[in-house]
Amino acid sequence: MAGRRAGVADLRGPGFLSSDPAELKAQLEREARALGFDCIGVTAPGTIEAAGKHFLEFIASGGHGDMDWLANQPERRVDPRGLWADVRSVIMLGVNYGPDQDPLAVLQQRTRAAISVYAQGDDYHDLIKKRLKALARWLVATAPSDVKVFVDTAAVMEKPLAQTAGLGWQGKHTNLVSREFGSWLFLGAIYTTLELPRDDAEIDHCGSCQACLDICPTSAFPAPYKLDARRCISYLTIENKGPIPREFRKAIGNRIYGCDDCLAACPWNKFAQEGREVKLAARDELRAPELAALARLDDGAFRALFTKSPVKRIGRDRFLRNVLIAIGNSGEIALADEARRRLDDASPLVRGAAVWALGQLTSREEFAAMKSAAASSEHDDHVREEWQAAS
């Protein structure tokens, strides 16, 4: 799941309008690929009415959880013209970030951490925004127009727009699937006042397959094409600011930032290609790092390790919460020492997760002794509840 940082810019300027819109679009496509985009398509702003209706139903059901920013001014999201009345064409672009190894393999390494593929390299927002701005500048210089660029976090429904622009289709897991790149595309958008030739929308190729639904550890899909974010591990480990609900902790396993299960399970990944952008490639230190080492990070070390990474935005406390849940799921008794060290952490969120981890890894007698020693000094209601629940 993404953060709230808006990736928006206005770019205006005179230029020289091609007399042939088709030729202008062909030039645009060539420029986009030269800048490093792997796919491009154009759609009209009024093409996502059905998706907008589904989005409003999603918000009404409460499926967005605590992501209140999703429900804020929904009219700006369900139709591009609600965000910018002057838009005439929507240019959708994709950058492939296909992994070089099976994202699910790390789930079997219980003393190591699983970090979502998209977060193992540099933050894609920064990279794609720079490319979008460069392409938008080219467009403004080539044809007189106004443009706006968006990267993921503004009020833009990128996936439905990408489908109507022909980049892929929204699968039963609600994510975009490409016949060329499988599940692994970062998306960006350029809104323009130009009337550009439209691409044909991609059709749904899921058929009877429901591999993405079946693999979900927390049953986050109440029905095909519907997601309850409150049950999604990406939401629980990233967007959720409080304790992870106890009913989901076991299912999280060693996933400490996001979850790739539904993406990786898609059979269309047999056509996926390894991403070619070096900055988006996984860093060695973020490929299955040891839980013990992560549990020892103070705030400075956390920030240093995750420099330029999207992981940094959840902060050290939420991150350690996730690490301690993974430690509790590891079955490795030796990791109990890492949880013990966090019983005195300044953050109640971290202390509470440490209590739960110790409840999973220590004997009843040992846990009772720790509880007795902690009872007199613990002043946070949440942590006291964790001690009580784990007894």
N, C-alpha and C positions, 0 to 999 in steps of 0.2 A: 504494500500500500504506500502515497506521496505526501510531502509536507505542504505548508500553506504559503511559502514564499512565492509571490507573484513574479512570473517571468514575462513582463509586458514592456513593450517599447513602441512609441510613435515615431514614424519616419516619414518625412514629407520632402518633395523636391520636384523640380521640373525634369523633363526628359524628352525622349523622342519616341513617340508611339509608333509601333510597327503597324503598317496598314493591313497586315494579315495576322489576326489573333492566333491562328494555329501556329504560325511561325514564331510568334512571341512565346507561346507556350513551349514549343520545342526548344527554343533558346533557354527558357527558364529551366527546363528539365536538364539540359546539358550543364548549366551553371550549378544546379543543385548537386548533381553527381560530382562535379569537379570540387565542390566544397566538402564532400564527404558524406552526403546523404545517400542512403542505399535505395530508397524508393520515394516516389512523389506522385501525387494525384490531386485533382481539382474537383471540387463539388460546389453546389449552390448552397446558400445559407438556409434555405427552407426545406432541407431534405431529411431532418431527423425528428419529425413530429412524433412518430411512434416511440422512438427512444426517449424523447422528452416526457411522454406520458408514463413510460415505465419508470423513469427517474422520479417523477412526482409520487408514484405509488411506493417506491422504495423509501422515500423520505417520510411519507405518511405512515408507513409500517414501523418506523423507528429503526430500520435496518442499518442506518448510518451511525448508530451509537452516539458517541460524544463528538463526532465530527460536525459540529454545528455550522462550520463554514460551508459545508455542502448544502445545507438548508437555507443559507442566507441568500436572499434575492434569487430564488430559483428561476424566475423569468429570464434572467441574464444567462442562464445555463442551458435551458431547454431549446433556445433558438438563438443562433449567433447575432441576429438583429436586435435581440434584447440587450446584448452587451454593446453593440455598435450598430446603430441604425443604418449607417452608410455602406456597410459591407455588401459587396456584390458577388464575390467569389471567395471560397475558402481553399487555400493551398495546404494540403496535409503532407507532411514529410516524415520519413522514418529512418532511424539509424539502427543497424543490426548490432546486438550485443551478445550473440550466441556464445555459450560457454564452450570451453575446450575439453570439458570432461562431464561426466554424469553428475548433475546437481544432487541426486538422491543418494549417491554413494556415501557421503559423509554422515548420513543418518545412522549408519551402522557403527560409527566410531564414537561411542558414547562418552568418552572423556574429552572429546573435541567438539568445537562449536560449529554449527551450520549457520552461515550468513548467506542471505539471499544473493543470487548471482549478480543482480543489478547493483548491489552495494559493496562488491568486492574490489571495485576500481574507483576512479574519481567520480565525483558527483556529476551525473549526466546533465543536470539542469544548466550548469555553467557552460559545458561544451556545446550543447545544442543551441542555447541562446545566442552564443557568439556566431554560430553558423547561420542561424535564422536571420540575425541582424545583417550579416554580410550579404545573404541572398536578397533580403528586403531592400538593402541599399542598391544592389544591382538592378532590381526591378524598378525602383523609383527613378534611377538614372536612365533607364531604358524606355520607360513609358510613364507619362505624367499620371500620378495616382497618389492616393493616401494608403498607408498600410499600418497594420498593428501586428506584432509578433507575440506569440504565447508559448510558454513551455510548461505544460503539464498542470500547473497549479492555479492558473486563473480560472474564471468561470467558463470553461470550455469543455464540451463533451468530446474529447479527442477520439475515443474509440468508435462511437457511432459515425462521426464525421470521417474517420479513416475508412470505415466500411463503405460509406456512400462515395468516397473518393477512389475506391478500388484497391486500397492497400491490403485489405484482409477482411475478415468477418469476426464478429463477436461470438465466441464459442459459448458452450453451455456453462463455462466457468466465468463468463462475462468479460474475459480478456480477449484481446485481439489475436487472431490466428492468421498467419500468412502462409500461402502455399509455397512460397520461396524461402521464408525465414522462420517458419514455425512460430513459436511463442515469444520470440526474443526481439522485439522492436521497441525502441524509445520513440515517442511521437512528439512532434512540434507542429505548430500551425501559424500560417500567415493569413490574416484577413486583409482583403484588398478591395478598393473601389473599382477595380478593373473587371470587365466582363470577359472571363477566360473560358475557353472550351472545357466542357465537363467530361470527366471520365465516368465510365459505367461503374455502378456499384458492384461490389463483390457479393456473390451469393453464399449462403450458409452451406458448408461442406461437412458439417459434423455428422450428418446421417443419424444412425441409431447408436453411435458410440457415446458412452458416458464415462470414459476412463477418468476424466478430470473430476467428476462427481464422486466416483467410487473411492478414489484415493484420499480424499480430504480427511485428515485426522480428526477434525472436530465437527464434521457434518454441517459445514457452513452454507450448503446450498439446499434450501428448502424445496427447490424445484429447479429443473434445467433453466438456465438463463436468469436465475435469481440468486442473489447473494445476501446473506445476513452477516454484515461485517462484524457484528458483535461476537460472532463465533469464529471469525477468521484469525488465524495465527498471525498474519501480517498486521492486522489491526491490533490484536492483543499485545504484540511485542513492540509495536511502533507508536500507534496513535493513542492507545490506552495509557493514561497517566497514573492510574492507581494500581493497586494490587491486581495481579492476574487472577480471575475467578478460579476457585479451587477445582471446579468441575472440568477445567481445561488444562490444568497443569501437567498431568501425566501425558496427555496427548501431544503437548508441545515438544516432548523429547528433548533434543539438544539444539533446537532451533532458537537462536538468540536474537535474530533480527530478520523478520520476514519469513516467508515460506514459499518454496518453488514447486511444491508437490503437484498442484493442478496444472501448472505450466509444463513441467517436465513429463507428465504422464501423457500428453497429447501425442497421438500417432503421427501427426503432421510434422513433428520434429525430425522425422527421418529425412526430411528435405532441408533441415536447418543447416546453416553455415556458421562457422566460427567467426565472431566479430573481427573486423580488421582495424578497429580503432585502438591504438595502444593505450590511450588514457582510460579507456573503459575496461581494459583487460584486468583480470584478477591479480591483485598483489599477492606475492608469495606469503606474506605474513597474515593475510586474511583468508587463506585457503585452509580451512579446518584448524584454526588455532586451538591451542590447549586451553581447556576451561580453567585449569589451575592458574595459568598465567594471567588470564583475563580477570579472574576474581581478585587479583592483587592490585589492579590499576587504581591509582588515585586520580583526582580530576586532571592534573597536569599530564600524567601518562596517558590517560584516556584521550585527551585532546590531541596529543602528539601522535598517537597510533592512528587516529581516525582523521587526520588532517586531510581536507578535500574530499572526505567520504561522507555520504548521506547519513551514515551511522551517527556521526557527531551530533546531529540535531536532536536526538532524543535525550542527550545528556548522560552523564556518568551514572546517576542514580537509577534511572530506568534501565540502562544497559546492565548494571550489576544485578538488578532484579531479575532480568532475563537469564543472566549467567548462572545465578544461584538456583533458579528453577531447573535449568539444565543439569546442574550439579546434583540436585536432588533426584533427577531421573537417571543419572549415570549408573547407579548400582555400584559405584566404586567407593568403598569404605574410606580409602585414603583421602578422598576429596572432602570428607567431613571436616578436616582441619581447616580447609579454606572457608567453609561456612562458619565455623566457630570464630574465626578472626573477624567476621562481619557482624557478630552479635553486638559489638560495640560501635558500629558504624554510626556516623552522625545522622544518616538518613533513616527514618522509620520504614520507608519503602524497602530499603536494603535489609534492614534488620528483620523485617517480617518475612522476606523471602529466605533469609538465612535460617530462620526458625523452621520454616517448612522443609527446607533441604535437610536439616538435621533430623527432623522427624522421619524422613525417608531412609536415612543412612545409618542411624544409631539404634542401639537396642532400647527397649522400653525403659529399662532401669537407668541407662545412661542419660536418656532424654529427660526423664523425671528429675534427675539430679541437676541437670542444667536448668530446667524450668524453675526449680526451687531456688537456685542461686540467683536467677534473673528476676524473680517476681518482685523483690523489694526495690529494685533499681529502675525497672521499666515504667515509664510514664505515658507512653503512647497507647491509645486505645486499640489501634489496629494491631500493634505488635502483641499486646496482651491477648487479643482474640486469636492470633496465630498460635501462641503458646497453648491456649485452651483447646483450640480445634485439633491440634496435633497430638494432644495427650492420649 
